[in-house]
Amino acid sequence: MRPPIIRVEELSKRFTLGETRSGNLRESLVGAAAALLGRTRRQHAAPDELWALRDVSFEVAEGEVLGIIGANGAGKSTLLRILSRITTPTGGRAEIRGRVASLLEVGTGFHPELTGRENVRLNGAILGMGRREIAQRFDEIVDFAGIEAFLDTPVKRYSSGMRMRLAFAVAAHLEPEILIIDEVLAVGDVAFQQRCLGKMSEVAHSGRTVLFVSHNMAAVEGLCDRALLLDRGQVAARGDVRSVIAEYLARAAVGPTPDGPIARSADGGLEVTTIELVDRDDLPLGAVQSGRSFSLRLDLACAAPLRRIGIQLAVNDALGARVAVLSSAVAGAESDLQPGTHRVQCLVRELPLVPGAYTLELKVLAGSECLLFERRAAPLLVEGGDFFGTGRLPPEGWGGRCLLHQSWSIESAKSDAESPA
């Protein structure tokens, strides 16, 4: 059995808050300049320490695509910087076999006075591409970036989006044994993001080893074989990508705030104080079964009269993708509100969602004007139920998010011999 292409053993990284230097050449130069200008830390101040990583251990097999996820500040970027040999660890070790290319800070090395054509060659060289390799891939890079008309224009005249597109195009056409990617799928417009995702999918399925950091859980699930969850610098979970994502989302789940309103308008004149799931007897529900009817109940308060008020509740899945929208305006139930408290209720018939954890996104509108918005207003937990009336539940890993009422028939096809003359 071949050894892993990446082996990390008890890797740790400690930062001293307020200290400029951390093993990075650029930061060392900044620290030296600060010292010359007399802007060093106070001599007698007690330093504060931050452990960005603490005893992190894992292995990556050759050809595996590992997703690394976690909240901001969990240590993901620090880990990748160490593996890319940009930053030195405080303790532990990391063994890497093979040529490594890193997409950490897309656009690093671009010179504003040089043209796009010149910067492709310069940036490719910085990222480790040879002159012949750059020449062979030049047309492909330019076509991918979609900036051919501006190729001989100085980069300083590019928009920020154009610079990012060109930088990503160069970096995405590297062919190392190991590719390290840190949140680069957010560059450019929607069409270009889709192109980036397609390129990353191509790389992930080409047999190369990939470490992929992203807050886009759908991309992580689609690209990765396994996942690693970091929490405050330590490994919190590892293994199957879906189970690790589920653990991350469970840790990140935000429910109603018990000590205040769920959401408040910018001027403070409108508040939503509660969102509840209730059954036909008006009793609270902790979860809803597929195929069962239930009601969503909201309590809101306004300080002044409001006209043409509409409530919108979007149902988002665990990856943040929208699967359904409930809208009082679309249903013809806009209302004028007088100052005071009000109760709003929406009946959902035969819930057509597969089991899973969902989130309700809340928006309150006055006509087309948005008065109040809350991305994670309340959780919606859906459990298995007899949606089809057959006593059978959709199997785990069923796929999709919606259940559709359906009717099937099977008939024997007549052979040619049986067909009437």
C-alpha positions as CSV (number, residue, x, y, z in Angstrom):
1,M,0.0,0.0,0.0
2,R,1.4,3.4,-1.0
3,P,2.0,6.0,1.7
4,P,-0.3,9.0,1.9
5,I,0.7,11.9,-0.4
6,I,0.0,14.3,2.6
7,R,0.6,13.4,6.2
8,V,0.0,16.0,9.0
9,E,1.0,15.1,12.5
10,E,0.1,17.3,15.6
11,L,0.4,20.5,13.6
12,S,0.2,23.7,15.7
13,K,0.5,27.4,15.0
14,R,0.7,30.1,17.6
15,F,0.4,33.8,16.9
16,T,1.3,36.6,19.3
17,L,-1.3,39.3,18.9
18,G,0.1,42.6,18.0
19,E,3.2,41.0,16.5
20,T,3.9,41.7,12.9
21,R,6.1,38.8,12.0
22,S,4.8,35.2,11.6
23,G,7.4,33.5,9.4
24,N,6.2,35.2,6.2
25,L,8.8,37.1,4.2
26,R,6.5,39.9,3.4
27,E,5.4,40.3,7.0
28,S,9.0,40.1,8.2
29,L,9.9,43.0,5.9
30,V,6.9,45.0,7.3
31,G,8.1,44.2,10.8
32,A,11.6,45.5,10.0
33,A,10.2,48.7,8.5
34,A,8.0,49.2,11.6
35,A,11.0,48.8,13.9
36,L,13.0,51.4,11.9
37,L,10.1,53.8,12.3
38,G,9.9,53.2,16.0
39,R,6.5,51.5,15.8
40,T,7.4,48.3,17.6
41,R,5.2,46.8,20.3
42,R,5.4,48.2,23.8
43,Q,8.4,46.6,25.6
44,H,6.6,45.8,28.8
45,A,3.1,44.8,27.5
46,A,2.2,41.2,28.2
47,P,1.8,39.5,24.8
48,D,-1.5,37.8,24.0
49,E,-1.3,34.4,22.3
50,L,-3.7,32.9,19.8
51,W,-3.5,29.3,18.8
52,A,-4.7,29.3,15.2
53,L,-4.0,25.5,15.0
54,R,-3.7,23.0,17.9
55,D,-2.5,19.4,17.4
56,V,-4.1,18.9,13.9
57,S,-3.5,15.5,12.4
58,F,-4.8,13.9,9.2
59,E,-3.8,12.1,6.1
60,V,-4.7,12.5,2.4
61,A,-4.3,9.7,-0.1
62,E,-3.1,10.3,-3.6
63,G,-5.9,11.4,-5.9
64,E,-8.2,12.2,-3.0
65,V,-10.2,15.5,-2.9
66,L,-10.4,16.7,0.8
67,G,-12.8,19.5,1.7
68,I,-11.7,21.6,4.7
69,I,-14.6,23.5,6.3
70,G,-15.3,25.5,9.4
71,A,-16.4,29.0,10.6
72,N,-14.3,32.1,10.0
73,G,-11.3,32.0,12.3
74,A,-11.3,28.2,12.6
75,G,-7.7,27.9,11.2
76,K,-8.4,26.8,7.7
77,S,-6.3,29.4,5.9
78,T,-3.5,29.0,8.4
79,L,-3.4,25.3,7.7
80,L,-3.2,25.8,4.0
81,R,-0.5,28.5,4.3
82,I,1.6,26.1,6.3
83,L,1.1,23.3,3.8
84,S,2.0,25.8,1.0
85,R,5.2,26.6,2.8
86,I,4.2,30.3,3.2
87,T,4.1,30.1,7.0
88,T,6.1,28.0,9.4
89,P,4.4,25.9,12.1
90,T,5.0,26.4,15.8
91,G,4.9,22.6,16.4
92,G,4.2,19.3,14.7
93,R,5.1,18.3,11.1
94,A,3.6,18.0,7.6
95,E,5.0,15.7,5.0
96,I,4.1,16.3,1.3
97,R,5.1,14.2,-1.7
98,G,4.8,15.9,-5.0
99,R,4.7,19.3,-6.7
100,V,2.3,21.7,-4.9
101,A,0.4,24.6,-6.4
102,S,-1.7,27.0,-4.2
103,L,-4.6,29.2,-5.1
104,L,-4.7,31.1,-1.8
105,E,-4.5,34.8,-2.7
106,V,-5.8,35.0,-6.3
107,G,-4.0,37.8,-8.1
108,T,-0.8,37.9,-6.0
109,G,2.0,39.1,-8.3
110,F,0.0,41.1,-10.8
111,H,1.8,44.3,-11.8
112,P,-0.7,47.2,-12.5
113,E,1.5,48.8,-15.1
114,L,1.9,45.7,-17.2
115,T,-0.7,44.5,-19.7
116,G,-2.9,41.5,-19.3
117,R,-0.7,39.6,-21.7
118,E,2.4,40.4,-19.8
119,N,0.8,39.6,-16.4
120,V,-0.3,36.1,-17.6
121,R,3.4,35.3,-18.2
122,L,4.5,37.0,-15.0
123,N,1.8,35.4,-12.8
124,G,2.3,32.0,-14.4
125,A,6.0,32.1,-13.6
126,I,5.3,33.1,-10.0
127,L,3.0,30.2,-9.7
128,G,5.6,27.8,-11.0
129,M,4.7,27.4,-14.6
130,G,7.6,27.1,-17.1
131,R,7.9,29.4,-20.2
132,R,6.9,26.6,-22.6
133,E,4.0,25.6,-20.4
134,I,2.7,29.2,-20.3
135,A,3.0,29.4,-24.1
136,Q,1.1,26.2,-24.6
137,R,-1.7,27.2,-22.4
138,F,-1.8,30.9,-23.2
139,D,-4.8,30.9,-25.5
140,E,-6.7,28.6,-23.2
141,I,-6.1,30.9,-20.3
142,V,-7.2,34.0,-22.2
143,D,-10.3,32.3,-23.5
144,F,-11.3,31.0,-20.0
145,A,-10.9,34.5,-18.5
146,G,-13.0,36.1,-21.3
147,I,-10.9,39.3,-21.5
148,E,-9.3,38.9,-25.0
149,A,-10.4,42.4,-26.1
150,F,-8.5,43.9,-23.2
151,L,-5.4,41.7,-23.3
152,D,-3.0,44.5,-24.3
153,T,-4.5,47.0,-21.9
154,P,-2.6,47.7,-18.6
155,V,-4.1,45.8,-15.7
156,K,-4.5,49.0,-13.7
157,R,-7.3,49.9,-16.1
158,Y,-9.1,46.6,-15.4
159,S,-12.1,46.4,-13.1
160,S,-11.5,44.3,-9.9
161,G,-13.7,41.6,-11.4
162,M,-11.6,41.4,-14.6
163,R,-8.3,41.2,-12.6
164,M,-9.7,38.4,-10.5
165,R,-11.0,36.5,-13.6
166,L,-7.6,36.7,-15.3
167,A,-5.8,35.7,-12.1
168,F,-8.0,32.7,-11.5
169,A,-7.7,31.6,-15.2
170,V,-3.9,31.5,-14.8
171,A,-4.0,29.6,-11.5
172,A,-6.7,27.2,-12.6
173,H,-4.5,25.9,-15.5
174,L,-1.7,24.7,-13.3
175,E,-1.1,20.9,-13.4
176,P,0.7,20.0,-10.2
177,E,0.3,16.7,-8.3
178,I,-1.3,18.6,-5.3
179,L,-3.5,21.6,-5.7
180,I,-4.4,23.7,-2.6
181,I,-7.5,25.9,-3.1
182,D,-8.8,28.5,-0.6
183,E,-12.2,30.0,-1.3
184,V,-11.6,31.0,-4.9
185,L,-15.1,30.2,-6.3
186,A,-16.5,33.6,-5.3
187,V,-14.7,35.5,-8.1
188,G,-16.4,37.3,-10.9
189,D,-20.1,37.3,-11.9
190,V,-22.5,34.3,-11.7
191,A,-21.6,33.0,-15.2
192,F,-17.9,33.1,-14.4
193,Q,-18.5,31.4,-11.0
194,Q,-20.2,28.5,-12.8
195,R,-17.2,28.3,-15.2
196,C,-14.9,28.2,-12.1
197,L,-16.9,25.5,-10.5
198,G,-16.8,23.5,-13.7
199,K,-13.0,23.8,-13.9
200,M,-12.6,22.8,-10.3
201,S,-14.8,19.8,-11.0
202,E,-12.6,18.9,-13.9
203,V,-9.5,19.2,-11.7
204,A,-11.1,17.2,-8.8
205,H,-11.9,14.3,-11.2
206,S,-8.6,14.3,-13.0
207,G,-6.8,12.1,-10.4
208,R,-4.9,15.0,-8.8
209,T,-4.9,15.4,-5.0
210,V,-6.9,18.5,-3.9
211,L,-7.3,20.3,-0.6
212,F,-10.4,22.6,-1.0
213,V,-11.5,25.2,1.5
214,S,-14.9,26.9,0.9
215,H,-17.9,28.2,2.7
216,N,-20.0,27.0,-0.3
217,M,-21.3,23.7,1.1
218,A,-22.9,22.6,-2.2
219,A,-19.5,23.0,-3.9
220,V,-17.7,21.0,-1.1
221,E,-20.3,18.2,-1.3
222,G,-20.1,18.1,-5.1
223,L,-16.3,18.2,-5.4
224,C,-15.0,16.3,-2.4
225,D,-14.6,12.7,-1.4
226,R,-14.0,13.4,2.3
227,A,-14.2,16.4,4.6
228,L,-12.4,17.8,7.6
229,L,-14.1,20.1,10.1
230,L,-11.9,22.6,12.0
231,D,-13.3,24.4,15.0
232,R,-11.1,27.0,16.9
233,G,-7.9,25.4,15.5
234,Q,-8.7,21.8,16.3
235,V,-10.2,18.9,14.3
236,A,-13.9,18.6,15.3
237,A,-14.9,16.0,12.7
238,R,-13.6,14.0,9.8
239,G,-14.9,11.4,7.3
240,D,-17.7,11.2,4.8
241,V,-18.4,14.6,3.3
242,R,-22.1,14.6,4.0
243,S,-21.8,13.7,7.7
244,V,-19.0,16.3,8.3
245,I,-21.1,19.0,6.6
246,A,-24.1,18.0,8.7
247,E,-21.9,18.4,11.8
248,Y,-20.7,21.8,10.7
249,L,-24.3,23.0,10.0
250,A,-25.5,21.7,13.3
251,R,-22.8,23.7,15.1
252,A,-23.6,26.8,13.0
253,A,-27.4,26.5,13.4
254,V,-29.0,29.7,14.7
255,G,-32.4,29.6,16.2
256,P,-34.8,32.3,17.6
257,T,-33.2,34.6,20.2
258,P,-35.0,34.1,23.5
259,D,-34.2,37.5,24.9
260,G,-35.3,39.7,22.0
261,P,-37.1,39.8,18.7
262,I,-36.2,37.4,15.9
263,A,-35.8,40.4,13.5
264,R,-36.2,44.1,13.6
265,S,-36.5,46.7,10.9
266,A,-33.6,49.3,10.5
267,D,-35.7,52.1,12.0
268,G,-36.9,49.9,14.8
269,G,-40.6,50.4,13.9
270,L,-41.3,46.8,13.0
271,E,-40.4,43.6,14.9
272,V,-41.1,39.9,14.5
273,T,-41.1,38.4,17.9
274,T,-41.9,34.8,17.3
275,I,-42.1,32.2,14.6
276,E,-43.7,28.8,15.5
277,L,-44.8,25.6,13.9
278,V,-48.2,24.5,15.1
279,D,-50.5,21.6,14.3
280,R,-54.3,21.7,13.4
281,D,-55.1,22.0,17.1
282,D,-52.8,25.1,17.4
283,L,-50.3,23.1,19.5
284,P,-46.5,23.8,19.0
285,L,-44.5,21.3,16.9
286,G,-40.8,20.6,17.2
287,A,-40.7,19.0,13.8
288,V,-43.1,18.3,10.9
289,Q,-43.5,15.0,9.0
290,S,-43.4,14.8,5.2
291,G,-47.0,14.8,3.8
292,R,-48.5,16.3,7.0
293,S,-50.3,19.7,7.1
294,F,-49.2,22.3,9.6
295,S,-49.2,26.1,10.1
296,L,-46.5,28.7,10.5
297,R,-47.4,31.3,13.0
298,L,-45.7,34.7,13.3
299,D,-46.2,37.4,15.9
300,L,-45.2,40.9,14.8
301,A,-45.5,44.4,16.2
302,C,-45.4,47.8,14.4
303,A,-45.2,51.3,15.9
304,A,-46.9,53.1,13.0
305,P,-49.5,52.3,10.4
306,L,-48.2,50.2,7.5
307,R,-49.8,49.6,4.1
308,R,-49.7,46.6,1.8
309,I,-47.7,44.4,4.1
310,G,-46.6,41.0,2.7
311,I,-44.8,38.2,4.5
312,Q,-42.4,36.0,2.7
313,L,-40.9,32.9,4.1
314,A,-38.3,31.1,2.0
315,V,-37.4,27.5,2.9
316,N,-33.6,26.9,2.4
317,D,-32.0,23.5,2.7
318,A,-28.9,22.6,4.8
319,L,-26.6,23.8,2.0
320,G,-28.3,27.2,1.8
321,A,-30.1,26.5,-1.5
322,R,-33.7,27.7,-1.7
323,V,-36.2,25.0,-2.2
324,A,-39.6,26.7,-1.7
325,V,-41.1,30.1,-1.0
326,L,-44.3,31.0,0.9
327,S,-45.6,34.5,0.1
328,S,-48.7,36.2,1.4
329,A,-48.6,38.7,-1.4
330,V,-48.6,36.0,-4.1
331,A,-51.4,34.3,-2.3
332,G,-53.4,37.6,-2.4
333,A,-53.2,38.2,1.3
334,E,-51.5,41.6,1.6
335,S,-52.8,43.6,4.6
336,D,-52.8,47.1,6.1
337,L,-51.6,47.1,9.7
338,Q,-52.4,49.5,12.5
339,P,-50.0,50.2,15.3
340,G,-49.9,47.3,17.8
341,T,-49.3,43.5,17.8
342,H,-50.5,41.2,15.1
343,R,-50.6,37.4,14.5
344,V,-50.0,36.0,11.1
345,Q,-50.7,32.4,10.2
346,C,-49.9,30.4,7.0
347,L,-51.3,26.9,6.5
348,V,-49.0,24.5,4.5
349,R,-50.9,21.5,3.2
350,E,-49.2,18.1,2.8
351,L,-45.6,19.2,3.2
352,P,-43.8,17.9,0.1
353,L,-40.2,18.0,1.5
354,V,-37.9,15.0,2.1
355,P,-36.6,14.6,5.7
356,G,-33.8,16.9,6.7
357,A,-32.9,20.1,8.4
358,Y,-34.1,23.3,6.7
359,T,-34.0,27.0,7.6
360,L,-36.7,29.7,7.2
361,E,-35.6,33.0,5.7
362,L,-37.9,35.9,6.6
363,K,-38.8,39.0,4.6
364,V,-41.5,41.6,5.4
365,L,-42.4,43.9,2.5
366,A,-44.5,47.0,2.1
367,G,-45.5,46.6,-1.5
368,S,-42.1,46.1,-3.2
369,E,-40.1,47.8,-0.4
370,C,-38.3,45.4,2.0
371,L,-38.8,46.6,5.6
372,L,-37.2,43.6,7.4
373,F,-35.0,40.7,6.4
374,E,-33.5,37.8,8.4
375,R,-31.5,35.1,6.7
376,R,-31.9,32.5,9.4
377,A,-35.1,33.3,11.2
378,A,-36.1,29.9,12.4
379,P,-35.2,26.2,11.9
380,L,-37.6,23.8,10.1
381,L,-37.0,20.1,10.9
382,V,-38.7,17.7,8.6
383,E,-39.1,14.0,9.6
384,G,-40.1,11.0,7.6
385,G,-43.8,10.6,7.0
386,D,-46.2,8.5,4.8
387,F,-46.4,11.1,2.0
388,F,-47.5,8.6,-0.6
389,G,-49.9,6.7,1.6
390,T,-48.1,3.4,1.0
391,G,-46.5,3.0,4.4
392,R,-43.1,3.4,2.7
393,L,-40.6,6.3,3.4
394,P,-38.1,7.6,0.8
395,P,-34.8,5.8,1.5
396,E,-31.9,7.7,3.1
397,G,-29.9,9.4,0.4
398,W,-33.0,9.6,-1.8
399,G,-31.8,12.8,-3.4
400,G,-33.6,16.0,-4.3
401,R,-35.6,18.0,-1.8
402,C,-39.2,17.7,-3.0
403,L,-41.8,14.9,-3.0
404,L,-44.4,14.9,-5.8
405,H,-47.8,13.2,-5.8
406,Q,-47.7,10.7,-8.6
407,S,-49.6,8.0,-10.3
408,W,-48.1,5.1,-12.2
409,S,-49.4,2.5,-14.6
410,I,-47.7,-0.5,-16.3
411,E,-49.1,-2.1,-19.4
412,S,-47.8,-4.9,-21.6
413,A,-46.8,-3.7,-25.0
414,K,-48.4,-5.6,-27.9
415,S,-46.1,-7.4,-30.2
416,D,-46.2,-6.9,-34.0
417,A,-47.9,-10.4,-34.3
418,E,-50.7,-9.2,-32.0
419,S,-51.2,-5.9,-33.8
420,P,-54.4,-5.7,-35.9
421,A,-53.8,-5.9,-39.6
